[in-house]
Amino acid sequence: MVRHLQSLGHEVVIYTTSYRSPRSVRWWLRCYGIRIGQVINQDIHEREVRRLSLPRAPTKLPSLFNIDLHVDDLPGVAIEGERHGFNVLVIDPHDRDWTRRVLQTVADSTAVT
């Protein structure tokens, strides 16, 4: 799926609450044949959100990093998306067809623009 999205010209970004270094995340994914350019970890998130001086900073703020669609498994991130104006697709961890949902959502959002 990642390669397919990239072949369509989309940049796939990893946005994690982990404190692992972006470099280690990139290398970990590369072991599975997945090449990722941008990794936003918790350190980067906190630094950038702090600059905004938000009274209640969200756990993730993809729009701050020019991310058009955030895919997550936590419904709370969708609530934050509504509050802070970013697009979220919530995937159930037990959904075996989640990649189709991601690809369809991307296709639908691309068709609109």
N, C-alpha and C positions, 0 to 999 in steps of 0.2 A: 504494500500500500504506500509506504513512504516513497519508494522509487517511482511509483506511478504518479503520485502527486508532484514530485520533483520533475518528472518528464513533462508534465503539463505546465511547468513554469512556476509552481508554488514553492515557497521556502517553508520547510518544516523546522519548527523551533521547539526545543524542549524547555518547558517552563516548570520548574520543580521547587518544592519547598525544602528540598534537601540542601544541606550545606556542602555536599560534595563539589569539588572543583569542576568548572565547565570542561576542563581538559580531560578529567577522569571520566566524566559522563560521555564525552565524545569517543574516547578510546573504548569504553565499555560497549557502546553501540556499534562501533566499528568491528568489534569481535563477531558481531552478528551480520556484518556486511552492510550496515546502515551508516551512511555518512550524513552528519548533521553539522551545520555551520555554527548556528547560534544556540547557546545554552544559557538560560536565565536561571540562576540558582537563588537560594534564599538571601545570600549576601548581596547580590546584585539587586534583587527586588527591594530589600530593605534600604539600601543606599539611595536608589532612585525614588522610592516612595517617600522617604524622609525629606527629600528636596522639595516635595509638593506640600509638605506640612498639612496633611489631611488629618482631621480630628479622629476619624476611625478608618484607618487604612485597611483596605481589603487584603486577604491572604494572597491574592494574585491580581494583577492589573495589566493584562496583556496589551491593552490599547496604548499604554505608556511605551511599549516596545514595538509599536506598529504591527501588532499581531491582529489579524482580522477575525479569526475564529479560534476560540480556545476549546479544546476537547478535554473533558475531565470526568471523573467518576463520582464526584461529590456534588450532590444537589445544592449544598450551601454556596458553592462557587457560582452556580446559576443565579442565586439570589443576589450575590455580590455583583454579578454582571448586570442585573437589572438596576441596581442602585448606582453603579458607577459607569454604566453605559458601554459595556463590551459584550460581544456575542459569545455565548457558551453553548456547546452541545454536550449534554450529560449522557454518558454511556454507562449502562448497567454492566458491572464487572462480569455478570453471568451471561451477557448477550453474546452468543457465538457469531452473530452476524454484524458485529459492531463496525467492521471495516466498511461494509456496504453503506451503513448509515453515515459514516464520515464522508465517504466519497460522494454520496448523494447530496449531503448538505453542502459540500464544497461546490459541486456542480450547480446546485440551485442558486447559491450565492454568487457564483461566477456568471450565471445566465442573467442575473438581475443587473449587474454592473456593465 
